[in-house]
């Protein structure tokens, strides 16, 4: 065989492939995995790490170790360009790698286009590793004075980060901060009114302020300016304005969806380049737009694993079925959660216990590969 499979990113959609790298190697294929960190952090547990509910070790998967112990090559780098015609990728380091089959699970990023000037004390919800630095900075400031934290964005990430900053300060800080969510139109606007009501009740009970019907226009160190012209002084800012796929696919001339994600067909395969695949937040599924939630990446796992092997060896591809509705549970930071699936919606300690059980079980399954 002697073909070269290159995986970009060690996220959820690549987990099953990473678990079974030895099956590719045993069949004579060469494996290279490229990532910006030796670890992959599970985003679903990120807010819990911010509050110290979890340690960094609890929520990360040792990608480099798992790759090398199975006989693969791990490259600590970032892909900056793809030449699909020549089957070559170019890296930030200046190096290039040729491939026979290529798969992307490179995640997404939080755009910083509203930020001007100095970026001191401005943090984004992704990459998850930045939450470690944010946590340290929050505690440093809270050891000196009462501070104001501004969270820009109105989705689940802003809800979870606000609640977990509150928890971090309550358990570890000298002072309790003022926390303000700049939610744009409305907090959790795309969710059922019952879930929204639960979120408001939780935040307001902890005196977390929700600013709605006005969008952030400009963010700079120490200040958030809204479209109405109102200015809010803040000591620290979190950007949680929604994630976007990398622009690398569009810049490299690959077909993309309206969000610039890699445009893939029902086989999770580039519509123009059959040797390129992808999963998770970095793709745009041609058959139907998918929400940027981890459940789809997890569901893509077995399809990507099968199709990468099939493409290397001339087998039959398997179609991806996104499946039906999915369970969502939000970590409110106070030992409680909000759970929703179809008509079932409730909040409280049981909701968080269910989330905690599912998340820890997911991590244990893949962390066992490290041993």
N, C-alpha and C positions, 0 to 999 in steps of 0.2 A: 504494500500500500504506500507507505512513506509519504503521506500527505500532511500538510501543515494546517492545523486548526488554531486560529487565534481568537481568544476571547477578550473583549474589552470591557472591563468592569466585573466585579464579583458580587453583584446584587442578587436580589431574590430570584429573578428569572433564570439565573445561571447556577443556582444552588445545586440542583440535581445533576447537572453536567459536571460541576466541580466535585461533587461527591463521587462521581463515576469516571474521573479522568483516567484512572488506571485501565478502564475498558478500552479507551481509545489507544492508549500507549501499548497495551498488550496486543492490539491488532496492527501495530507497526506505525501508528500515526505520531507525529510530533505535535506537542501542545505548548502554546505560549499564552500566558494570561498577563494582561497589562492593567495596572491599576495605580491610582494616585496615592494609595496608602497600603501598607501591609495587611490592613484590617478592613473589613466591611462592617459598618455600623447599621443596626436595624433601626430604621427611622421611626417605626411604631413605638419604640421604647425610648426615643430621644428625649421627649419632654420629661419622662420619669428620671432619666439620667441628670437632667438639668436640676431637678429638685433633690437629687441624691436618694431617691427611692431605689434607683439602680446604680451600680458602679459601672464605669466604662467596660470592664471585663464581662459584665452581665449581658451587654447588648451588642457585643462585637464577635465577629467570626474571623479567625486567623487565616485569611486567604492565602498569603504567601506560604505559610507553613503547610497548609493542606495541598497546595499545588506542588511544591518541591518534594514533599514526602512521597508523592505518587509518581514522581519522575518527570513532572512538567517543569517548565521554565517560567518564573515570575519576573516581570519587568516593572520596576517602580518608575512610572512615567505617565505622561498624558498624550493621547492622540490629538494632533492638531490638523491633520489633513488626510484624506483618503483619495488615492488614485485608483478608482475601481477598474479602469481599463487595464492597468498594469498589475492589478492585485497587490498593491503596495500601500502601507500606511506609514505616515511620517509622524515622528514623536517630538515633543517639546524639547528633548535633549539634543535634537538634530539627527538622531538615528532613524533608520527606516527598517521596516520588517515586511517581508513578502508573505503572502498567505495563499492557501488553496480555498479554505472556507473561513469566513469571518463572522463573528457574532457580537452584537453590541448589547450590553446591559449597563449603560453608562449613566443611568439616572437622569436627574434634572437639576436645575439651579433656580435660585430666587433672583430675579432681576434687580439690579441696583440703579436703574436709569433715573430714579428720582433723587439719588444722592448726589450732592454737589460738594466740591471742596474736600476738606479733611474728613477722613472716615473714622477718626478716633471714637471709640465707644459706640460704634454702630455694628450690629451683628445680624446675620441672617439665619433663618431656621435650617438651612442646608448650606454646605455639607454638615452632617450631624456632629463631626469633630469640633466644629466651632462652638457648640454648646458647652464644651468643657472650658474653653477660654472665657466664654460669657459668664459662666457660673463663677469662675475665679474673680472676674472683674466686679460682678455684682456684690460678692461677699467683701471684696476689698473696699468698695465704696460704702457699703452698709456698715462697715466697721468704723467709718469716719463721720457719717452724717445720714440724715433721712434723705432719700433720693426719689426722683420721679423716673419711672420707666415707661417709655412710649412704645406700644406695639402696633405696627402699621399692617393692617390686613383684617379681613372680617370672616375668615374661614375657620375650620377646625384647628388649624395650627395656632392661630392667635388665641383661641379659647384655651388650648392645652398649655401653651407657653405662659400665658397670664396666670393660670391656676398654679402652675408648677414654680413660677418665680415667687408667688405668694408663699408656697410651702417651703421653698429654699430659705426665704427670709425669716419665716416664722421659726424654723428649726435651727437656723445657724447664724442669723444676722443680729447685730446689736439693735438695729432699727428696722421698722416695717416700712417698705417703700410705698409711695403712691404709684398705682399701676393704672395706666390709661390705654384703652384699646381704640384705635382710630379705624373704625370698621367700614368706612366707605358708605355704601347705601344702608345696609343693615347687617348686624351680626348674624352669621350662619344663614344668610338669605336664601340659599338653595335647599334648605332642609325643612322638614315638616314643622308646622307651628308649635307642635307639642315639644319637639326637641329644642327648638329655639327658646321656648318658655323655660325649660329646664336649665338651659345655659345662662339665660339672664338671671334666674333666681340664684344660681350658684355663685355667679360673679358678684352680683349686688350684695349678697349676704356677707361677702368678704370686702366690701367697699371698693371693688374694682370698677373704675369708671368706663362707660361705653359711650363713645362719641360717634354718632351716626349722621347720615344724610349730608355728608361733606367728605370729599376725598382728599387724601394727602397729595400735595402738588410738588413739594420740595422738602428734602430732608438734608440736614447738615448737622455737624457735631453740635449738640446742645439745643437743637430746635427742629420742630416739625411745623411746616407751613401748609395750610389747607387751601383748597381752591377758592374758598370764600374770602381768603385773605387773613383769616385768624392764624395767629402764631402761638405755639405752645412750647414753653421752655422744658427741656427734658435733660436728664443726666446720662441716659443710656437709651438706645433705640434698638428694637428688634424688627427686622423686615420679614413679614409673613404674608406677602402679597400674592401668593400663588406661584407654582413652579412652572418652568418652561424647559423643553428639551434643549440640548446643546444645539448651537447653530452650525456645528461642524458639517452636518450632512448637506445642508443647503450650500454652504461655502465650498464644499467639495463637488458640487454638481450632481449629487444623488437626488432622486425624487423624494419629495417631502410632503407632509400634510400641511394644513393651514397653520399649525402651531410650530412648524419647522422640524417636527419629529420625522424620523426615517419612515417613509411610506412602505408598509408591508402588506402582503396579501394574506389569505387565510392560512397559509403555512408559516406565517411570521417571517416571510422572506421578502427581500427588496423586490419591488415590482419590476425593476429593470435589470437587476444583477442577482441571479439565482444563487450565487455562492455567498451572498451577504444576508444575514439574519439579524433579528433583534427582539428584545422584550423589555417589559417594564415601562418606566416613564419616558424613555427616549424614543419610543416608536409612535407612529400614528397608524392604527389598525384600519385598513381600507374599508372593510365590510361595515364597521360601525365605530364611531368614536367611543373610546373607553375613558372612564374617569381615572384620574391620576391617584389610584389607590393600590396598595401593595397586594391586595387579593388577586388582581389580574396577573401580576408578575408571578405569584405563586402558582396560579392555574396554568401559566405558560410553561412552567418548568418541564413537565414530561414531554411536551410537544417539541420544545427546543432541543432537548436531549436526543429525542428520536430523530428529528429532522437533520441535526448536525451530523449524526452518524450515517444517516441514510444518504446525505449529500456526499459525504466522503467516500461512500462505498457503493453508490449507484442504487440505493434502495428506494422504496416508495415513501413519499412524504405523507405526513399526518396533518389533517386540518385542525386548527385551534377553534374550540367552542368556548366563547367567553362565559357561558353559563348564565344562570339567572341572577336574582338579587343577592346581595352579600351583606354580611353582618358588619356593622360599624360600632365601635365602642371608643368613646373619648375619655381620656384620663384627665380628670378635673384638678388633680394635684392635692386634694384633701382626703385621699383615701376613698373617694367616690368616683363614679363614672356615669356616662350617659350611653345607653345601649339602644340601638335601633336596627330593626330589620323588618321590612314590610309594615304590618300593622302593630308589631310588637315594639313598644317604646317605653323605657323606664329608666330612672336614675337611682343612684344610691350606692351603697357599699358592695352589694352583690354584682352590680354592673362592672365595677373595677376588678372585683375578684375573678370574674369570668375573663376579662381582658388579660389580667396578670397571668392566669393559668395558661391561656392560649399562647401568649407571647413567650413565656418561659419554656413551654413545651416546644415551640417552634425553634427557639435558640438551642435548646438541649439537643435536638435531633441533629443539628449541623455542627455544634461544638464537639460532639463525640468524635467527629472526624479528626479533630486535632490531637487526639490521644493515641 
